[in-house]
Amino acid sequence: MEGTVTEHHATTYGGHIINIRDMDNNNISEAIVFVEETTTVEYGDIIQATGKVQRYNDEWEVVVNQARFVEILQKWENITFPIWQLAENPDKYIGINVNITGLVDRDYDSYFYLVDSNEEHTIIIYYDSSKFQNFSQGDNVFVRGQFVYDEDTLRFVININQQDHVISVLDKG
């Protein structure tokens, strides 16, 4: 089974539960992978899991008895997406870590609008202003964060809320 990690957590027994999503020919399939050992996967990693398929609590899952049978095919921080790709395929990326670049269009206290170079697609970036103050309107920036649906604004946004999430200035505007 191969797919993008959309969720993962350690169990109380030392195992790891990983949800993955695969999009093949615009068909989205999801699977649960139970690893009997701890793994180093992260949201957005593309992995391949080899194990036994079984039914657990009325759901199918892949049971992997050793972490070495969970191969990380590509780390999420090595994949950069154009904003238009997120806009056209939001279901494929929801809940995972993504990397994008763009221009800071409008900047507010805890969020800003990021626009692509053609000024055709825009996404809101939510961040902690006490941690990120090195950019301003017009700057070309690299953003690493989690792509989510914000039910309050009814929009897809990127949250900068984990230790490995960043906002880096590529070029000053």
Buried (B, 14 or more C-beta within 10 A) or exposed (E): BBBBBBBBEEEEEEBBBBBBBBBEEEEEEEBBBBBBBEBEBBBBBBBBBBBEEEEEEEEEBBBBBEBEBBEBEEBBBEBEBBBEBBBEBEEBBBBBBBBBBBBBBEBEEEBBBBBBEEEEBBBBBBBEEEEBEEBEEEBBBBBBBBBBEEEEEEEBBBBBEEEEBBBEBEEEE
